[in-house]
Amino acid sequence: MAETSDATLVEQAAQGDRDAFAALLARHYPFIFRVAYKWCRNVGEAEDHAQDVCVKLGKAIRSFDGRSAFTSWLYRVTLNTVRDAAKSRARREKRAADFAVMAETQAQAADCNAPADALWDAVDRLPDAERDVVLLVYSEGLSHAEAAGVLGCAEGTIAWRISKAKGRLKTLLEGELQ
């Protein structure tokens, strides 16, 4: 019995055939994992990336146009997934480092004894909207108008969120210092 080609499985999967999609994943998962592992050199991360690729394929399979081999397209999808994750991690690490520097400066100016790590942990516990404003204004140095443009809201909303964030941070940090 001949094995079903990738092209046939892709066509069937693009039409919603779950068995065809599962067959594609089973056939190519080792390839996806191997590419991810070569990029990140960490088994756990490679497994996470491979799972992310599998999820993305569920949506992206319809966009495969057949101009290249399925494995070439899959290679690009896998590399893009791994690269995007690395960029995201680098942005988070840079944001944390930038915020730590800013927090240390502010702590010294305010004669505050809370270490930068405690402040970062407290900011991380803020609601998303408040955390975003604190990072944009204090870590990235954006004006209220610029932050409003980035977040798609009014300048007054930025000021309000900063006020709320400062109050929450004060409460969070006082709780940790006691």
BAVODO-94387 format. One record per residue (C-alpha): residue in three letters; x, y, z. Coordinates in steps of 0.1 Angstrom, whole numbers, plus 5000, padded with zeros to 4 digits. Layout:
ALAXYZ/...
END
This chain:
MET500050005000/ALA501550344989/GLU501950615014/THR499750925009/SER501851214996/ASP502351535016/ALA500551724988/THR497451504992/LEU497451535029/VAL497951905028/GLU494951945004/GLN492851725026/ALA493851905058/ALA493252245042/GLN489652125036/GLY489252035073/ASP490151665073/ARG491551615108/ASP492951265101/ALA495051415072/PHE496251695095/ALA497151445122/ALA499051235096/LEU500951535085/LEU501851625121/ALA502851265129/ARG505051255097/HIS506751595103/TYR506851645140/PRO510351495143/PHE511451745116/ILE509752035134/PHE511351945168/ARG514851895152/VAL514752235136/ALA513552405168/TYR516152225188/LYS518952325165/TRP517852685169/CYS517452695207/ARG519652405219/ASN517152325247/VAL514952025247/GLY512152185268/GLU512052495247/ALA512252295215/GLU509252095226/ASP507352415234/HIS508252565200/ALA507252245182/GLN503852255199/ASP503452615189/VAL504252525153/CYS501552255154/VAL499052495166/LYS499952755140/LEU499752485113/GLY496152425122/LYS495452785110/ALA498152825084/ILE497752505064/ARG495152675042/SER497852935032/PHE500252665018/ASP500052724980/GLY502252434968/ARG504752654951/SER507452494972/ALA507852154989/PHE505752125020/THR508852065041/SER510352395028/TRP507252585038/LEU507252395072/TYR510852485077/ARG509952855073/VAL506952835096/THR509152655123/LEU511952905120/ASN509653205121/THR507953055153/VAL511353005170/ARG512653345160/ASP509453515171/ALA509753345205/ALA513353445208/LYS512553805199/SER509753815224/ARG511953665251/ALA514653925243/ARG512154205245/ARG510854085279/GLU514454055292/LYS515354405279/ARG512254555294/ALA512954385327/ALA516554515326/ASP515554865316/PHE512954875343/ALA515354755369/VAL517755035360/MET514855285361/ALA513655135394/GLU517055165410/THR517355525399/GLN513855615413/ALA514555415445/GLN517755615451/ALA516055945443/ALA513155865467/ASP515455725493/CYS513555405490/ASN515055075503/ALA512954845480/PRO515254665456/ALA514654675419/ASP513654315418/ALA510854375443/LEU509554675423/TRP509654465391/ASP507754185408/ALA505154435419/VAL504854595385/ASP504454245370/ARG501454195393/LEU499654505381/PRO496754465357/ASP497854465321/ALA496654815312/GLU498454965342/ARG501654765336/ASP501754875300/VAL501455235309/VAL504155215336/LEU506555045311/LEU505855285283/VAL506155605303/TYR508855515329/SER510855245312/GLU510655355276/GLY510455735284/LEU507455805263/SER505356105270/HIS501656065280/ALA500656165245/GLU503055915229/ALA501855635252/ALA498255725244/GLY499055685207/VAL500655345212/LEU497855215234/GLY495055385214/CYS493455575242/ALA493155925255/GLU496056105273/GLY493756145304/THR493455765305/ILE497255735306/ALA497455975336/TRP494655795353/ARG496355455348/ILE499655585361/SER497955715392/LYS496155385398/ALA499455195391/LYS501355415416/GLY498755345443/ARG498754975437/LEU502654965436/LYS502755155469/THR500354905485/LEU502254605470/LEU505654725481/GLU504554825516/GLY503154475521/GLU506554325511/LEU508554555533/GLN506654475565/
END
